[in-house]
């Protein structure tokens, strides 16, 4: 596993649509442990000449600093859409680094 992983599975739900019986969505929530936090930031532009319109611009970007953060935990959610599963499948098991959970179909 890499440095950023899902520690715990908190919830699994299987959602079926009556209009599309072959299609299902597997929704999982968990707790992720991050060694590095990448966050959105606003970065001001450098101006050598003052803009005529007087508008100060900032770029909305993801921070790519390499600072290490310790013990950052974050709740995450994923949706996995499945067109069809083998006929023998009776449930779905999702594994995290410290636990797992099963949802029966």
PLY file of the C-alpha trace (Angstrom):
ply
format ascii 1.0
element vertex 105
property float x
property float y
property float z
element edge 104
property int vertex1
property int vertex2
end_header
0.00 0.00 0.00
1.01 3.58 -0.47
1.33 6.26 2.20
-2.26 7.42 1.81
-4.71 4.65 2.60
-8.17 3.94 3.88
-7.91 2.81 7.50
-11.53 1.94 8.24
-14.63 1.03 6.26
-17.56 2.80 7.95
-20.51 2.03 5.70
-21.38 0.03 2.59
-24.61 0.39 0.65
-25.75 -1.36 -2.50
-28.21 0.67 -4.54
-30.28 -0.90 -7.30
-32.48 0.96 -9.75
-35.79 -0.71 -10.61
-35.65 0.82 -14.10
-32.25 -0.77 -14.77
-32.17 -4.15 -12.97
-28.70 -5.07 -14.32
-27.13 -1.88 -12.97
-26.12 -1.36 -9.33
-24.00 1.11 -7.40
-21.77 0.14 -4.52
-21.30 3.07 -2.14
-18.61 2.94 0.52
-17.61 5.41 3.23
-14.43 5.19 5.20
-11.71 7.00 7.11
-8.57 7.85 5.16
-5.23 8.49 6.80
-3.16 11.00 4.89
0.56 11.55 5.26
0.39 14.65 3.09
-2.55 16.98 2.81
-3.17 18.51 -0.60
-5.52 21.44 -0.26
-6.92 24.07 -2.59
-5.23 27.45 -2.27
-5.49 30.93 -3.78
-2.20 32.18 -5.22
-1.90 35.89 -5.94
-0.40 36.93 -9.25
2.78 39.01 -9.27
2.33 42.39 -10.89
5.21 44.38 -12.35
2.72 46.82 -13.84
-0.50 47.80 -12.10
-3.47 46.52 -14.15
-5.45 49.32 -15.81
-8.76 47.77 -14.76
-7.68 47.63 -11.10
-8.55 43.92 -10.83
-6.30 41.86 -8.55
-6.17 38.26 -9.80
-5.59 35.08 -7.83
-5.23 31.56 -9.22
-7.33 28.84 -7.64
-5.04 25.75 -7.59
-4.15 22.66 -5.61
-1.20 23.19 -3.28
1.66 20.91 -4.26
3.92 21.60 -1.30
5.81 18.64 0.08
5.21 19.35 3.75
4.41 16.20 5.70
1.37 16.24 7.94
0.97 13.73 10.74
-2.27 12.01 11.79
-4.60 13.68 9.32
-7.82 11.68 9.03
-10.58 12.43 6.58
-13.94 10.82 5.82
-14.11 9.77 2.18
-16.84 8.30 0.01
-16.71 6.41 -3.28
-19.37 5.17 -5.69
-18.56 2.17 -7.90
-21.07 1.37 -10.64
-21.37 -2.24 -11.76
-23.21 -3.39 -14.87
-23.38 -7.07 -13.96
-21.87 -9.40 -11.38
-21.38 -13.16 -11.70
-24.49 -15.15 -10.73
-22.77 -16.71 -7.71
-22.23 -13.37 -5.93
-24.29 -13.08 -2.71
-22.53 -10.11 -1.14
-19.81 -7.50 -1.42
-16.84 -7.28 0.94
-14.73 -4.14 1.10
-11.33 -4.25 2.78
-9.52 -1.36 4.44
-6.13 -1.51 6.13
-7.58 -2.06 9.63
-11.04 -3.57 9.04
-13.48 -4.81 6.43
-17.25 -4.85 5.99
-19.73 -7.02 4.10
-23.05 -6.08 2.55
-25.32 -8.84 1.26
-27.06 -8.31 -2.04
0 1
1 2
2 3
3 4
4 5
5 6
6 7
7 8
8 9
9 10
10 11
11 12
12 13
13 14
14 15
15 16
16 17
17 18
18 19
19 20
20 21
21 22
22 23
23 24
24 25
25 26
26 27
27 28
28 29
29 30
30 31
31 32
32 33
33 34
34 35
35 36
36 37
37 38
38 39
39 40
40 41
41 42
42 43
43 44
44 45
45 46
46 47
47 48
48 49
49 50
50 51
51 52
52 53
53 54
54 55
55 56
56 57
57 58
58 59
59 60
60 61
61 62
62 63
63 64
64 65
65 66
66 67
67 68
68 69
69 70
70 71
71 72
72 73
73 74
74 75
75 76
76 77
77 78
78 79
79 80
80 81
81 82
82 83
83 84
84 85
85 86
86 87
87 88
88 89
89 90
90 91
91 92
92 93
93 94
94 95
95 96
96 97
97 98
98 99
99 100
100 101
101 102
102 103
103 104
